[in-house]
Amino acid sequence: MNNTIDVEDQQEVVSDEESSLTCAAATAAADVDDPIQNFMSSTQQDRAEDDDASVHEEGVGSKKTSFYCGSDDDERSRGRLEGIIRQLHSDEAMSFMTQSTSDRDFAERTLPTDTFSFLVYTDVFSSYFLLGIMVFLFQLAIYGVLLYDIIDSGTKINKKNLFGFPFNVGDPVRIAEVIAIFISIITQQDVRKAICLYRDGFDESGLTQVFKGATIYKWWLSIVFRACEGGLGLIVTFLLIMRSDSVLDLLLNFSAIEFITMLDDVLFELASEGFLGRPLKKETRRLSRKSYYVSHACANSYCAKVLSIAYFVVLCVCFFGGWLIIYIKQSRGHYLCQLIFSQFGDDKLTMLGTFTGLFSMHSKMFDDRASYRGADLQDGERGPLLAYCEKEKHWTLSLTKNGTNADEWNPCKDWLAASSESQSFDLLSTTSSPWIVNTPTNREAPLAHHFLSCHECMHVENFCGEHGKCLPGGILFLNDLKEILKYPESAQYDKCSCDDGHYGLRCEYFEPCPALEVSQSDGDEGFPKEGGGHFASEYYRLEDAETK
């Protein structure tokens, strides 16, 4: 059965070609006095018409010449064709046929071979038009699901990182990003096809004569659908590329999205091979064989070249500009948590318990990874440092000395605790892996307890609980003026403002009692004091004392 269909298709194509060529030749010879009109009319023949004979008539002024383009059995037709061939070889006809496109100010065009082209000329209620709409809606649905998943997963990780970009990536991934973005721009066909159609314009005298049913509204609909699908595909591709933290993930994401953008071309090919039914097969082949002519100002090669260059320049500026912005933010730690709460167990090393509290991000970078210092500490002060040791490939907790500036800090030297081997750019990623502690005897032992979490209330829902509200960093309040004057750098971080009667980093504690009284029952007379004295029996909380 398949062989029968193929033979029929081949016979149909051959018959169409013979009929079209014969009629085109006859018309060109008869109208040689008006070559441009003749040339346009000859191209308006439908090469996919039925195999029956057709009659082509063309008038020039008051003169009317008829030609019979059917069966070769008619001797008169054969003789007339011989005369036509001689006319085609005449000097005047050959001069017209050798004219360049720019000289005639029109150019031959074909509709793109994809399902969007059905929208240009087919009936709105036909299966061909419906196929073009369904493919477009299916592509938009996939892009919509991807965008929703990208934004949803990004906000769950960090609300200030809407699209979930990695905190930073290595040099191999950077190079792969640039290559993938460039390839996605030059291989995006739908946007380029939309620009080409817009460039040529809707030439009614050429397009509608070849593709019956074409209207300017359907022509614009095809352009808008192509541009929307192609532009959205480029945006999703760019986001997936920038979300990848390894070369392998980047290539997989890039390949998957490329298939979606080419879905309209793939379905057109399937239809042309007969997988979607014989009517669609005939229509796709008819569309592929037909061409039309445009007499538009931009039909010449120079204008086409300018538009092509402008297309690539605009896309490259937009997407590589976005890549540069993300690169700068990643290199500066913008997507990282700025304030971290830490807690380390003190069973192996007692002093680790004193490092429980807040660590703020420091401007000093180690191997392109951010470092954290005890909140409100100056560079020259003695205090804890959480940073990355490039030599040993792990994050460490060390203690800086008095008088040392940031250039002298060394997280690989004299560290107190260290994470497992890690190449992550995010310190918080080490929370789920074991840490070790360097004991006073210079022996490594497992750290029984460690806890690290982001302490930015603006990016966590209900962070301050029921008894406080989050104040974003940088906003000054009168009741915080004293603290800001004492620690100016603390104003850049989020903090919880607690209601009356509550205090704590997350307003989790009730305000302590304003007065304490020592019980003196059973003959007790307060706390004993060295030298025979006694402590007072009543104590009052200072009004200006901090309760944090």
HELIX and SHEET records of a PDB file:
HELIX    1   1 ASN A    2  ALA A   30  1                                  29    
HELIX    2   2 PRO A   35  THR A   43  1                                   9    
HELIX    3   3 GLU A   75  LEU A   88  1                                  14    
HELIX    4   4 ASP A   91  MET A   97  1                                   7    
HELIX    5   5 THR A  101  ARG A  104  1                                   4    
HELIX    6   6 THR A  115  SER A  117  5                                   3    
HELIX    7   7 PHE A  118  TYR A  121  1                                   4    
HELIX    8   8 SER A  127  ILE A  157  1                                  31    
HELIX    9   9 ASP A  171  ILE A  186  1                                  16    
HELIX   10  10 GLN A  189  ASP A  200  1                                  12    
HELIX   11  11 GLU A  204  VAL A  210  1                                   7    
HELIX   12  12 ILE A  216  ARG A  243  1                                  28    
HELIX   13  13 VAL A  247  THR A  261  1                                  15    
HELIX   14  14 LEU A  263  SER A  272  1                                  10    
HELIX   15  15 ARG A  278  ARG A  289  1                                  12    
HELIX   16  16 ALA A  297  ALA A  299  5                                   3    
HELIX   17  17 SER A  301  SER A  331  1                                  31    
HELIX   18  18 THR A  350  PHE A  355  5                                   6    
HELIX   19  19 ALA A  406  GLU A  408  5                                   3    
HELIX   20  20 LEU A  427  THR A  430  5                                   4    
HELIX   21  21 CYS A  457  HIS A  459  5                                   3    
HELIX   22  22 GLY A  465  HIS A  467  5                                   3    
HELIX   23  23 LEU A  478  ASP A  480  5                                   3    
HELIX   24  24 LEU A  481  LYS A  486  1                                   6    
HELIX   25  25 PRO A  488  GLN A  492  5                                   5    
HELIX   26  26 SER A  521  GLY A  523  5                                   3    
SHEET    1   A 2 SER A  54  VAL A  60  0                                        
SHEET    2   A 2 LYS A  63  CYS A  69 -1                                        
SHEET    1   B 2 ALA A 107  ARG A 109  0                                        
SHEET    2   B 2 TYR A 292  VAL A 294 -1                                        
SHEET    1   C 9 GLU A 444  PRO A 446  0                                        
SHEET    2   C 9 TRP A 435  ASN A 438 -1                                        
SHEET    3   C 9 ALA A 417  SER A 419 -1                                        
SHEET    4   C 9 HIS A 394  THR A 400 -1                                        
SHEET    5   C 9 GLY A 383  CYS A 389 -1                                        
SHEET    6   C 9 ARG A 369  GLY A 374 -1                                        
SHEET    7   C 9 GLY A 357  PHE A 366 -1                                        
SHEET    8   C 9 LEU A 339  PHE A 344 -1                                        
SHEET    9   C 9 HIS A 450  CYS A 454 -1                                        
SHEET    1   D 2 GLY A 468  LEU A 471  0                                        
SHEET    2   D 2 LYS A 495  CYS A 498 -1                                        
SHEET    1   E 2 HIS A 502  TYR A 503  0                                        
SHEET    2   E 2 TYR A 509  PHE A 510 -1                                        
SHEET    1   F 2 ALA A 515  GLU A 517  0                                        
SHEET    2   F 2 GLU A 538  TYR A 540 -1                                        
END                                                                             
